[in-house]
Amino acid sequence: MGIHSDVYEFAARAGAFEGFVYRRDGIDAPSLSKWVEHLEKGYRSLPPEVRKELQNLSDGTIGRAIRSLVPAISEEDEIIKKLRGMIGGKMPDSADDFSRVR
């Protein structure tokens, strides 16, 4: 695949993940493990210059997902640790913080 396809695939998966966990009760953390592994793999496969350009947008999407998950699962859960590993800057203040940082 080309870089544009890789960016699209990562962004689509991240957005779907954020939507899936948003304000959801009864999250089964182990069922999310594979999804987070795919997110992490997609993120790491992007070239550094692409990640840098998309980082603030990714921080928002992944950060809102983290904000949704933390009340349901432990901050120390491996899923949260992997997601935090994809944050390069400031996380949103809440799952509802859709402000865009430029």
FENGI-V922353 format. One record per residue. N is the residue number from 0. RES is the residue in one letter. SS is DSSP state (h for helix, s for strand, l for the rest). BURIAL is b if it has 9 or more other C-alpha atoms within 8 Angstrom, else e. Layout:
BEGIN
n={N,N}
res={RES,RES}
ss={SS,SS}
burial={BURIAL,BURIAL}
END
This chain:
BEGIN
n={0,1,2,3,4,5,6,7,8,9,10,11,12,13,14,15,16,17,18,19,20,21,22,23,24,25,26,27,28,29,30,31,32,33,34,35,36,37,38,39,40,41,42,43,44,45,46,47,48,49,50,51,52,53,54,55,56,57,58,59,60,61,62,63,64,65,66,67,68,69,70,71,72,73,74,75,76,77,78,79,80,81,82,83,84,85,86,87,88,89,90,91,92,93,94,95,96,97,98,99,100,101}
res={M,G,I,H,S,D,V,Y,E,F,A,A,R,A,G,A,F,E,G,F,V,Y,R,R,D,G,I,D,A,P,S,L,S,K,W,V,E,H,L,E,K,G,Y,R,S,L,P,P,E,V,R,K,E,L,Q,N,L,S,D,G,T,I,G,R,A,I,R,S,L,V,P,A,I,S,E,E,D,E,I,I,K,K,L,R,G,M,I,G,G,K,M,P,D,S,A,D,D,F,S,R,V,R}
ss={l,l,h,h,h,h,h,h,h,h,h,h,h,h,h,h,h,h,h,h,h,l,l,l,l,l,l,l,h,h,h,h,h,h,h,h,h,h,h,h,h,h,h,h,h,l,l,h,h,h,h,h,h,h,h,h,h,h,h,h,h,h,h,h,h,h,h,h,h,h,l,l,l,l,l,l,l,h,h,h,h,h,h,h,l,l,l,l,l,l,l,l,l,l,l,l,l,l,l,l,l,l}
burial={e,e,e,e,e,b,b,e,b,b,b,e,b,b,b,e,b,b,e,e,b,b,e,e,e,e,b,e,e,e,e,b,b,e,e,b,e,e,b,b,e,b,b,e,e,b,e,e,e,e,b,e,e,e,b,b,b,b,b,b,b,b,b,b,b,b,b,b,b,b,e,b,b,e,e,e,e,e,b,b,b,b,b,b,e,b,b,e,e,e,b,b,e,e,b,e,e,e,e,e,e,e}
END
